[in-house]
Amino acid sequence: MKKAHEPTYSFVILTFVLILVNTLLAWLSVTLVPAGASGVSWIYIAVAFMILFTLWFGAYGAIAAYVGTLLGAGLLATDSLRQHPEIAIVWAVAGLLQVLIPLGAARVFEVDLTLENRRDWTLILLFGVLINNVVGAAWGAWTLSLVAPGSMVSIFTAWLIGNIIVTILIVPLGLRYVTPKVQRSKLFVKNYWD
């Protein structure tokens, strides 16, 4: 018997579309928003949408977040990462960590993504705004310091502050108001792969 949400070609198309959207948002975030002295965009709007897509579409969103980060903010937009693609591949794990942490927490703690109660708000703010951005900024700053020695603290600070601002403004509102519509679609993923 076929499951209602069995992965099909629809999820392949969804993943491809999410990769395109994430790549475009990442590229726009690092090319249109002026970088600070650290060379990191202060407002990386793509991170909020990558988190939302991963919470709604599970591992398909996470794959798209990694590829979107690698291409849009890395190989297509950053000269130092274009010159060092091996570092770009490792650096893009920061985007993956920033989406897998809230996904794992939401699934383990059975968070209601419509944020109907204080517990769910607290868990999303903790794992989808704070912890994930600290881990992502640390990983990103460390890997970027391999191509720009001595800049780890300034990169970490710019990355963390910018991402916290963006995610606290977009993620909770997106979850609260858009999740009910997404949950009604056949593409919503309740676990990781559904």
mmCIF file of the C-alpha atoms, coordinates in Angstrom:
data_MODEL
# 
_entry.id   MODEL 
# 
loop_
_atom_site.group_PDB 
_atom_site.id 
_atom_site.type_symbol 
_atom_site.label_atom_id 
_atom_site.label_alt_id 
_atom_site.label_comp_id 
_atom_site.label_asym_id 
_atom_site.label_entity_id 
_atom_site.label_seq_id 
_atom_site.pdbx_PDB_ins_code 
_atom_site.Cartn_x 
_atom_site.Cartn_y 
_atom_site.Cartn_z 
_atom_site.occupancy 
_atom_site.B_iso_or_equiv 
_atom_site.pdbx_formal_charge 
_atom_site.auth_seq_id 
_atom_site.auth_comp_id 
_atom_site.auth_asym_id 
_atom_site.auth_atom_id 
_atom_site.pdbx_PDB_model_num 
ATOM 1   C CA . MET A 1 1   ? 0.000  0.000  0.000  1.00 0.00 ? 1   MET A CA 1 
ATOM 2   C CA . LYS A 1 2   ? 1.343  3.403  -0.972 1.00 0.00 ? 2   LYS A CA 1 
ATOM 3   C CA . LYS A 1 3   ? 1.962  5.917  1.822  1.00 0.00 ? 3   LYS A CA 1 
ATOM 4   C CA . ALA A 1 4   ? 0.273  9.298  1.497  1.00 0.00 ? 4   ALA A CA 1 
ATOM 5   C CA . HIS A 1 5   ? 3.608  11.136 1.481  1.00 0.00 ? 5   HIS A CA 1 
ATOM 6   C CA . GLU A 1 6   ? 5.862  8.554  -0.146 1.00 0.00 ? 6   GLU A CA 1 
ATOM 7   C CA . PRO A 1 7   ? 8.829  10.281 -1.803 1.00 0.00 ? 7   PRO A CA 1 
ATOM 8   C CA . THR A 1 8   ? 8.246  10.603 -5.529 1.00 0.00 ? 8   THR A CA 1 
ATOM 9   C CA . TYR A 1 9   ? 9.464  12.711 -8.410 1.00 0.00 ? 9   TYR A CA 1 
ATOM 10  C CA . SER A 1 10  ? 7.592  15.597 -6.723 1.00 0.00 ? 10  SER A CA 1 
ATOM 11  C CA . PHE A 1 11  ? 10.287 15.695 -4.054 1.00 0.00 ? 11  PHE A CA 1 
ATOM 12  C CA . VAL A 1 12  ? 13.040 15.716 -6.681 1.00 0.00 ? 12  VAL A CA 1 
ATOM 13  C CA . ILE A 1 13  ? 11.384 18.710 -8.333 1.00 0.00 ? 13  ILE A CA 1 
ATOM 14  C CA . LEU A 1 14  ? 10.816 20.350 -4.935 1.00 0.00 ? 14  LEU A CA 1 
ATOM 15  C CA . THR A 1 15  ? 14.491 19.904 -4.023 1.00 0.00 ? 15  THR A CA 1 
ATOM 16  C CA . PHE A 1 16  ? 15.587 21.384 -7.344 1.00 0.00 ? 16  PHE A CA 1 
ATOM 17  C CA . VAL A 1 17  ? 13.263 24.385 -6.924 1.00 0.00 ? 17  VAL A CA 1 
ATOM 18  C CA . LEU A 1 18  ? 14.459 24.928 -3.334 1.00 0.00 ? 18  LEU A CA 1 
ATOM 19  C CA . ILE A 1 19  ? 18.082 24.781 -4.505 1.00 0.00 ? 19  ILE A CA 1 
ATOM 20  C CA . LEU A 1 20  ? 17.341 27.477 -7.084 1.00 0.00 ? 20  LEU A CA 1 
ATOM 21  C CA . VAL A 1 21  ? 15.522 29.664 -4.555 1.00 0.00 ? 21  VAL A CA 1 
ATOM 22  C CA . ASN A 1 22  ? 18.202 29.207 -1.874 1.00 0.00 ? 22  ASN A CA 1 
ATOM 23  C CA . THR A 1 23  ? 21.003 29.868 -4.347 1.00 0.00 ? 23  THR A CA 1 
ATOM 24  C CA . LEU A 1 24  ? 19.334 33.056 -5.558 1.00 0.00 ? 24  LEU A CA 1 
ATOM 25  C CA . LEU A 1 25  ? 18.588 34.284 -2.024 1.00 0.00 ? 25  LEU A CA 1 
ATOM 26  C CA . ALA A 1 26  ? 22.133 33.481 -0.886 1.00 0.00 ? 26  ALA A CA 1 
ATOM 27  C CA . TRP A 1 27  ? 23.656 35.223 -3.900 1.00 0.00 ? 27  TRP A CA 1 
ATOM 28  C CA . LEU A 1 28  ? 21.447 38.290 -3.417 1.00 0.00 ? 28  LEU A CA 1 
ATOM 29  C CA . SER A 1 29  ? 22.253 38.356 0.297  1.00 0.00 ? 29  SER A CA 1 
ATOM 30  C CA . VAL A 1 30  ? 26.003 38.521 -0.248 1.00 0.00 ? 30  VAL A CA 1 
ATOM 31  C CA . THR A 1 31  ? 26.044 40.705 -3.356 1.00 0.00 ? 31  THR A CA 1 
ATOM 32  C CA . LEU A 1 32  ? 23.363 43.305 -2.604 1.00 0.00 ? 32  LEU A CA 1 
ATOM 33  C CA . VAL A 1 33  ? 23.951 43.781 1.123  1.00 0.00 ? 33  VAL A CA 1 
ATOM 34  C CA . PRO A 1 34  ? 27.266 45.504 1.741  1.00 0.00 ? 34  PRO A CA 1 
ATOM 35  C CA . ALA A 1 35  ? 29.772 43.352 3.584  1.00 0.00 ? 35  ALA A CA 1 
ATOM 36  C CA . GLY A 1 36  ? 31.301 44.726 6.756  1.00 0.00 ? 36  GLY A CA 1 
ATOM 37  C CA . ALA A 1 37  ? 35.013 44.895 7.482  1.00 0.00 ? 37  ALA A CA 1 
ATOM 38  C CA . SER A 1 38  ? 34.915 41.117 8.017  1.00 0.00 ? 38  SER A CA 1 
ATOM 39  C CA . GLY A 1 39  ? 33.836 40.518 4.429  1.00 0.00 ? 39  GLY A CA 1 
ATOM 40  C CA . VAL A 1 40  ? 30.639 38.808 5.654  1.00 0.00 ? 40  VAL A CA 1 
ATOM 41  C CA . SER A 1 41  ? 27.230 40.177 4.719  1.00 0.00 ? 41  SER A CA 1 
ATOM 42  C CA . TRP A 1 42  ? 25.549 41.724 7.756  1.00 0.00 ? 42  TRP A CA 1 
ATOM 43  C CA . ILE A 1 43  ? 22.095 40.689 6.631  1.00 0.00 ? 43  ILE A CA 1 
ATOM 44  C CA . TYR A 1 44  ? 22.002 37.177 5.172  1.00 0.00 ? 44  TYR A CA 1 
ATOM 45  C CA . ILE A 1 45  ? 18.269 36.881 4.543  1.00 0.00 ? 45  ILE A CA 1 
ATOM 46  C CA . ALA A 1 46  ? 18.680 33.477 2.882  1.00 0.00 ? 46  ALA A CA 1 
ATOM 47  C CA . VAL A 1 47  ? 19.291 31.750 6.230  1.00 0.00 ? 47  VAL A CA 1 
ATOM 48  C CA . ALA A 1 48  ? 15.741 32.374 7.455  1.00 0.00 ? 48  ALA A CA 1 
ATOM 49  C CA . PHE A 1 49  ? 14.187 30.856 4.350  1.00 0.00 ? 49  PHE A CA 1 
ATOM 50  C CA . MET A 1 50  ? 16.588 27.921 4.426  1.00 0.00 ? 50  MET A CA 1 
ATOM 51  C CA . ILE A 1 51  ? 15.455 27.182 7.993  1.00 0.00 ? 51  ILE A CA 1 
ATOM 52  C CA . LEU A 1 52  ? 11.783 27.488 7.062  1.00 0.00 ? 52  LEU A CA 1 
ATOM 53  C CA . PHE A 1 53  ? 12.166 25.267 3.993  1.00 0.00 ? 53  PHE A CA 1 
ATOM 54  C CA . THR A 1 54  ? 13.946 22.621 6.075  1.00 0.00 ? 54  THR A CA 1 
ATOM 55  C CA . LEU A 1 55  ? 11.336 22.663 8.834  1.00 0.00 ? 55  LEU A CA 1 
ATOM 56  C CA . TRP A 1 56  ? 8.584  22.307 6.223  1.00 0.00 ? 56  TRP A CA 1 
ATOM 57  C CA . PHE A 1 57  ? 10.261 19.923 3.776  1.00 0.00 ? 57  PHE A CA 1 
ATOM 58  C CA . GLY A 1 58  ? 12.684 18.007 5.997  1.00 0.00 ? 58  GLY A CA 1 
ATOM 59  C CA . ALA A 1 59  ? 15.929 16.682 4.558  1.00 0.00 ? 59  ALA A CA 1 
ATOM 60  C CA . TYR A 1 60  ? 14.978 17.919 1.093  1.00 0.00 ? 60  TYR A CA 1 
ATOM 61  C CA . GLY A 1 61  ? 15.166 21.458 2.459  1.00 0.00 ? 61  GLY A CA 1 
ATOM 62  C CA . ALA A 1 62  ? 18.475 20.659 4.171  1.00 0.00 ? 62  ALA A CA 1 
ATOM 63  C CA . ILE A 1 63  ? 20.006 19.426 0.906  1.00 0.00 ? 63  ILE A CA 1 
ATOM 64  C CA . ALA A 1 64  ? 18.838 22.612 -0.788 1.00 0.00 ? 64  ALA A CA 1 
ATOM 65  C CA . ALA A 1 65  ? 20.277 24.733 2.042  1.00 0.00 ? 65  ALA A CA 1 
ATOM 66  C CA . TYR A 1 66  ? 23.721 23.168 1.650  1.00 0.00 ? 66  TYR A CA 1 
ATOM 67  C CA . VAL A 1 67  ? 23.793 23.463 -2.142 1.00 0.00 ? 67  VAL A CA 1 
ATOM 68  C CA . GLY A 1 68  ? 22.283 26.968 -2.054 1.00 0.00 ? 68  GLY A CA 1 
ATOM 69  C CA . THR A 1 69  ? 24.929 28.120 0.420  1.00 0.00 ? 69  THR A CA 1 
ATOM 70  C CA . LEU A 1 70  ? 27.747 26.478 -1.541 1.00 0.00 ? 70  LEU A CA 1 
ATOM 71  C CA . LEU A 1 71  ? 26.681 28.007 -4.840 1.00 0.00 ? 71  LEU A CA 1 
ATOM 72  C CA . GLY A 1 72  ? 24.937 31.277 -3.995 1.00 0.00 ? 72  GLY A CA 1 
ATOM 73  C CA . ALA A 1 73  ? 27.084 32.584 -1.159 1.00 0.00 ? 73  ALA A CA 1 
ATOM 74  C CA . GLY A 1 74  ? 30.220 30.641 -2.005 1.00 0.00 ? 74  GLY A CA 1 
ATOM 75  C CA . LEU A 1 75  ? 31.302 29.695 -5.494 1.00 0.00 ? 75  LEU A CA 1 
ATOM 76  C CA . LEU A 1 76  ? 29.199 32.256 -7.385 1.00 0.00 ? 76  LEU A CA 1 
ATOM 77  C CA . ALA A 1 77  ? 29.760 35.240 -5.108 1.00 0.00 ? 77  ALA A CA 1 
ATOM 78  C CA . THR A 1 78  ? 32.934 35.009 -3.036 1.00 0.00 ? 78  THR A CA 1 
ATOM 79  C CA . ASP A 1 79  ? 36.314 35.307 -4.740 1.00 0.00 ? 79  ASP A CA 1 
ATOM 80  C CA . SER A 1 80  ? 38.295 33.600 -1.968 1.00 0.00 ? 80  SER A CA 1 
ATOM 81  C CA . LEU A 1 81  ? 35.940 30.589 -1.980 1.00 0.00 ? 81  LEU A CA 1 
ATOM 82  C CA . ARG A 1 82  ? 35.923 30.438 -5.773 1.00 0.00 ? 82  ARG A CA 1 
ATOM 83  C CA . GLN A 1 83  ? 39.715 30.244 -5.668 1.00 0.00 ? 83  GLN A CA 1 
ATOM 84  C CA . HIS A 1 84  ? 39.568 27.549 -2.967 1.00 0.00 ? 84  HIS A CA 1 
ATOM 85  C CA . PRO A 1 85  ? 36.617 25.285 -3.846 1.00 0.00 ? 85  PRO A CA 1 
ATOM 86  C CA . GLU A 1 86  ? 37.835 22.629 -1.403 1.00 0.00 ? 86  GLU A CA 1 
ATOM 87  C CA . ILE A 1 87  ? 37.340 25.119 1.440  1.00 0.00 ? 87  ILE A CA 1 
ATOM 88  C CA . ALA A 1 88  ? 33.998 26.235 -0.014 1.00 0.00 ? 88  ALA A CA 1 
ATOM 89  C CA . ILE A 1 89  ? 32.731 22.639 0.206  1.00 0.00 ? 89  ILE A CA 1 
ATOM 90  C CA . VAL A 1 90  ? 33.649 22.484 3.899  1.00 0.00 ? 90  VAL A CA 1 
ATOM 91  C CA . TRP A 1 91  ? 32.512 26.086 4.558  1.00 0.00 ? 91  TRP A CA 1 
ATOM 92  C CA . ALA A 1 92  ? 29.007 25.405 3.174  1.00 0.00 ? 92  ALA A CA 1 
ATOM 93  C CA . VAL A 1 93  ? 28.478 22.897 5.991  1.00 0.00 ? 93  VAL A CA 1 
ATOM 94  C CA . ALA A 1 94  ? 27.729 26.011 8.092  1.00 0.00 ? 94  ALA A CA 1 
ATOM 95  C CA . GLY A 1 95  ? 24.467 26.437 6.174  1.00 0.00 ? 95  GLY A CA 1 
ATOM 96  C CA . LEU A 1 96  ? 23.672 22.770 6.643  1.00 0.00 ? 96  LEU A CA 1 
ATOM 97  C CA . LEU A 1 97  ? 24.274 22.958 10.397 1.00 0.00 ? 97  LEU A CA 1 
ATOM 98  C CA . GLN A 1 98  ? 22.102 26.040 10.658 1.00 0.00 ? 98  GLN A CA 1 
ATOM 99  C CA . VAL A 1 99  ? 19.125 24.135 9.271  1.00 0.00 ? 99  VAL A CA 1 
ATOM 100 C CA . LEU A 1 100 ? 19.720 20.647 10.689 1.00 0.00 ? 100 LEU A CA 1 
ATOM 101 C CA . ILE A 1 101 ? 19.846 21.854 14.303 1.00 0.00 ? 101 ILE A CA 1 
ATOM 102 C CA . PRO A 1 102 ? 16.306 23.329 14.249 1.00 0.00 ? 102 PRO A CA 1 
ATOM 103 C CA . LEU A 1 103 ? 15.036 20.373 12.188 1.00 0.00 ? 103 LEU A CA 1 
ATOM 104 C CA . GLY A 1 104 ? 16.410 17.836 14.647 1.00 0.00 ? 104 GLY A CA 1 
ATOM 105 C CA . ALA A 1 105 ? 15.103 19.774 17.647 1.00 0.00 ? 105 ALA A CA 1 
ATOM 106 C CA . ALA A 1 106 ? 11.665 20.232 16.095 1.00 0.00 ? 106 ALA A CA 1 
ATOM 107 C CA . ARG A 1 107 ? 11.371 16.504 15.399 1.00 0.00 ? 107 ARG A CA 1 
ATOM 108 C CA . VAL A 1 108 ? 12.868 15.260 18.684 1.00 0.00 ? 108 VAL A CA 1 
ATOM 109 C CA . PHE A 1 109 ? 10.830 17.639 20.856 1.00 0.00 ? 109 PHE A CA 1 
ATOM 110 C CA . GLU A 1 110 ? 7.727  17.282 18.640 1.00 0.00 ? 110 GLU A CA 1 
ATOM 111 C CA . VAL A 1 111 ? 7.384  21.019 18.110 1.00 0.00 ? 111 VAL A CA 1 
ATOM 112 C CA . ASP A 1 112 ? 4.089  22.182 16.649 1.00 0.00 ? 112 ASP A CA 1 
ATOM 113 C CA . LEU A 1 113 ? 5.366  24.344 13.787 1.00 0.00 ? 113 LEU A CA 1 
ATOM 114 C CA . THR A 1 114 ? 2.306  26.596 13.996 1.00 0.00 ? 114 THR A CA 1 
ATOM 115 C CA . LEU A 1 115 ? 3.727  27.799 17.334 1.00 0.00 ? 115 LEU A CA 1 
ATOM 116 C CA . GLU A 1 116 ? 0.458  27.541 19.223 1.00 0.00 ? 116 GLU A CA 1 
ATOM 117 C CA . ASN A 1 117 ? 2.078  27.547 22.667 1.00 0.00 ? 117 ASN A CA 1 
ATOM 118 C CA . ARG A 1 118 ? 4.943  29.078 24.621 1.00 0.00 ? 118 ARG A CA 1 
ATOM 119 C CA . ARG A 1 119 ? 6.944  25.810 24.707 1.00 0.00 ? 119 ARG A CA 1 
ATOM 120 C CA . ASP A 1 120 ? 7.092  25.639 20.907 1.00 0.00 ? 120 ASP A CA 1 
ATOM 121 C CA . TRP A 1 121 ? 8.070  29.320 20.658 1.00 0.00 ? 121 TRP A CA 1 
ATOM 122 C CA . THR A 1 122 ? 10.844 28.779 23.194 1.00 0.00 ? 122 THR A CA 1 
ATOM 123 C CA . LEU A 1 123 ? 12.221 25.716 21.402 1.00 0.00 ? 123 LEU A CA 1 
ATOM 124 C CA . ILE A 1 124 ? 12.203 27.461 18.005 1.00 0.00 ? 124 ILE A CA 1 
ATOM 125 C CA . LEU A 1 125 ? 13.907 30.548 19.432 1.00 0.00 ? 125 LEU A CA 1 
ATOM 126 C CA . LEU A 1 126 ? 16.483 28.402 21.207 1.00 0.00 ? 126 LEU A CA 1 
ATOM 127 C CA . PHE A 1 127 ? 17.281 25.946 18.375 1.00 0.00 ? 127 PHE A CA 1 
ATOM 128 C CA . GLY A 1 128 ? 16.135 27.894 15.290 1.00 0.00 ? 128 GLY A CA 1 
ATOM 129 C CA . VAL A 1 129 ? 17.521 31.314 16.176 1.00 0.00 ? 129 VAL A CA 1 
ATOM 130 C CA . LEU A 1 130 ? 20.237 31.030 18.810 1.00 0.00 ? 130 LEU A CA 1 
ATOM 131 C CA . ILE A 1 131 ? 22.062 27.680 18.959 1.00 0.00 ? 131 ILE A CA 1 
ATOM 132 C CA . ASN A 1 132 ? 21.997 27.008 15.217 1.00 0.00 ? 132 ASN A CA 1 
ATOM 133 C CA . ASN A 1 133 ? 23.370 30.461 14.425 1.00 0.00 ? 133 ASN A CA 1 
ATOM 134 C CA . VAL A 1 134 ? 26.133 30.205 17.037 1.00 0.00 ? 134 VAL A CA 1 
ATOM 135 C CA . VAL A 1 135 ? 27.210 26.841 15.596 1.00 0.00 ? 135 VAL A CA 1 
ATOM 136 C CA . GLY A 1 136 ? 26.909 28.029 11.969 1.00 0.00 ? 136 GLY A CA 1 
ATOM 137 C CA . ALA A 1 137 ? 28.813 31.247 12.655 1.00 0.00 ? 137 ALA A CA 1 
ATOM 138 C CA . ALA A 1 138 ? 31.572 29.356 14.470 1.00 0.00 ? 138 ALA A CA 1 
ATOM 139 C CA . TRP A 1 139 ? 31.930 26.811 11.655 1.00 0.00 ? 139 TRP A CA 1 
ATOM 140 C CA . GLY A 1 140 ? 31.770 29.500 8.964  1.00 0.00 ? 140 GLY A CA 1 
ATOM 141 C CA . ALA A 1 141 ? 34.249 31.785 10.717 1.00 0.00 ? 141 ALA A CA 1 
ATOM 142 C CA . TRP A 1 142 ? 36.681 28.932 11.286 1.00 0.00 ? 142 TRP A CA 1 
ATOM 143 C CA . THR A 1 143 ? 36.612 27.785 7.669  1.00 0.00 ? 143 THR A CA 1 
ATOM 144 C CA . LEU A 1 144 ? 36.818 31.330 6.289  1.00 0.00 ? 144 LEU A CA 1 
ATOM 145 C CA . SER A 1 145 ? 39.796 31.997 8.537  1.00 0.00 ? 145 SER A CA 1 
ATOM 146 C CA . LEU A 1 146 ? 41.621 29.358 6.491  1.00 0.00 ? 146 LEU A CA 1 
ATOM 147 C CA . VAL A 1 147 ? 41.553 31.742 3.510  1.00 0.00 ? 147 VAL A CA 1 
ATOM 148 C CA . ALA A 1 148 ? 41.569 35.007 5.514  1.00 0.00 ? 148 ALA A CA 1 
ATOM 149 C CA . PRO A 1 149 ? 43.796 34.421 8.568  1.00 0.00 ? 149 PRO A CA 1 
ATOM 150 C CA . GLY A 1 150 ? 43.237 36.650 11.591 1.00 0.00 ? 150 GLY A CA 1 
ATOM 151 C CA . SER A 1 151 ? 39.619 37.448 10.804 1.00 0.00 ? 151 SER A CA 1 
ATOM 152 C CA . MET A 1 152 ? 37.841 34.733 12.759 1.00 0.00 ? 152 MET A CA 1 
ATOM 153 C CA . VAL A 1 153 ? 36.412 36.956 15.530 1.00 0.00 ? 153 VAL A CA 1 
ATOM 154 C CA . SER A 1 154 ? 35.113 39.654 13.178 1.00 0.00 ? 154 SER A CA 1 
ATOM 155 C CA . ILE A 1 155 ? 33.580 37.059 10.833 1.00 0.00 ? 155 ILE A CA 1 
ATOM 156 C CA . PHE A 1 156 ? 31.947 35.202 13.743 1.00 0.00 ? 156 PHE A CA 1 
ATOM 157 C CA . THR A 1 157 ? 30.496 38.409 15.198 1.00 0.00 ? 157 THR A CA 1 
ATOM 158 C CA . ALA A 1 158 ? 29.117 39.733 11.899 1.00 0.00 ? 158 ALA A CA 1 
ATOM 159 C CA . TRP A 1 159 ? 27.718 36.342 10.917 1.00 0.00 ? 159 TRP A CA 1 
ATOM 160 C CA . LEU A 1 160 ? 26.080 35.704 14.282 1.00 0.00 ? 160 LEU A CA 1 
ATOM 161 C CA . ILE A 1 161 ? 24.506 39.133 14.794 1.00 0.00 ? 161 ILE A CA 1 
ATOM 162 C CA . GLY A 1 162 ? 23.202 39.371 11.217 1.00 0.00 ? 162 GLY A CA 1 
ATOM 163 C CA . ASN A 1 163 ? 21.739 35.873 11.229 1.00 0.00 ? 163 ASN A CA 1 
ATOM 164 C CA . ILE A 1 164 ? 20.085 36.258 14.621 1.00 0.00 ? 164 ILE A CA 1 
ATOM 165 C CA . ILE A 1 165 ? 18.395 39.479 13.496 1.00 0.00 ? 165 ILE A CA 1 
ATOM 166 C CA . VAL A 1 166 ? 17.148 37.912 10.260 1.00 0.00 ? 166 VAL A CA 1 
ATOM 167 C CA . THR A 1 167 ? 15.973 34.645 11.789 1.00 0.00 ? 167 THR A CA 1 
ATOM 168 C CA . ILE A 1 168 ? 14.227 36.184 14.781 1.00 0.00 ? 168 ILE A CA 1 
ATOM 169 C CA . LEU A 1 169 ? 12.250 38.454 12.450 1.00 0.00 ? 169 LEU A CA 1 
ATOM 170 C CA . ILE A 1 170 ? 11.341 35.923 9.752  1.00 0.00 ? 170 ILE A CA 1 
ATOM 171 C CA . VAL A 1 171 ? 11.345 32.339 11.088 1.00 0.00 ? 171 VAL A CA 1 
ATOM 172 C CA . PRO A 1 172 ? 8.740  32.606 13.875 1.00 0.00 ? 172 PRO A CA 1 
ATOM 173 C CA . LEU A 1 173 ? 6.375  34.659 11.689 1.00 0.00 ? 173 LEU A CA 1 
ATOM 174 C CA . GLY A 1 174 ? 6.811  32.292 8.747  1.00 0.00 ? 174 GLY A CA 1 
ATOM 175 C CA . LEU A 1 175 ? 6.115  29.306 10.946 1.00 0.00 ? 175 LEU A CA 1 
ATOM 176 C CA . ARG A 1 176 ? 3.116  30.873 12.647 1.00 0.00 ? 176 ARG A CA 1 
ATOM 177 C CA . TYR A 1 177 ? 1.348  32.168 9.549  1.00 0.00 ? 177 TYR A CA 1 
ATOM 178 C CA . VAL A 1 178 ? 2.530  30.053 6.598  1.00 0.00 ? 178 VAL A CA 1 
ATOM 179 C CA . THR A 1 179 ? 2.909  26.604 8.182  1.00 0.00 ? 179 THR A CA 1 
ATOM 180 C CA . PRO A 1 180 ? -0.837 25.826 8.201  1.00 0.00 ? 180 PRO A CA 1 
ATOM 181 C CA . LYS A 1 181 ? -0.937 26.294 4.421  1.00 0.00 ? 181 LYS A CA 1 
ATOM 182 C CA . VAL A 1 182 ? 2.211  24.242 3.844  1.00 0.00 ? 182 VAL A CA 1 
ATOM 183 C CA . GLN A 1 183 ? 0.965  21.437 6.113  1.00 0.00 ? 183 GLN A CA 1 
ATOM 184 C CA . ARG A 1 184 ? -2.084 20.988 3.890  1.00 0.00 ? 184 ARG A CA 1 
ATOM 185 C CA . SER A 1 185 ? 0.119  20.312 0.859  1.00 0.00 ? 185 SER A CA 1 
ATOM 186 C CA . LYS A 1 186 ? 1.309  16.845 -0.112 1.00 0.00 ? 186 LYS A CA 1 
ATOM 187 C CA . LEU A 1 187 ? 4.903  18.100 0.015  1.00 0.00 ? 187 LEU A CA 1 
ATOM 188 C CA . PHE A 1 188 ? 4.954  18.799 3.758  1.00 0.00 ? 188 PHE A CA 1 
ATOM 189 C CA . VAL A 1 189 ? 7.372  16.390 5.462  1.00 0.00 ? 189 VAL A CA 1 
ATOM 190 C CA . LYS A 1 190 ? 6.467  15.376 9.011  1.00 0.00 ? 190 LYS A CA 1 
ATOM 191 C CA . ASN A 1 191 ? 9.723  13.622 9.857  1.00 0.00 ? 191 ASN A CA 1 
ATOM 192 C CA . TYR A 1 192 ? 12.911 13.846 7.826  1.00 0.00 ? 192 TYR A CA 1 
ATOM 193 C CA . TRP A 1 193 ? 12.095 12.192 4.494  1.00 0.00 ? 193 TRP A CA 1 
ATOM 194 C CA . ASP A 1 194 ? 8.402  11.128 4.697  1.00 0.00 ? 194 ASP A CA 1 
# 
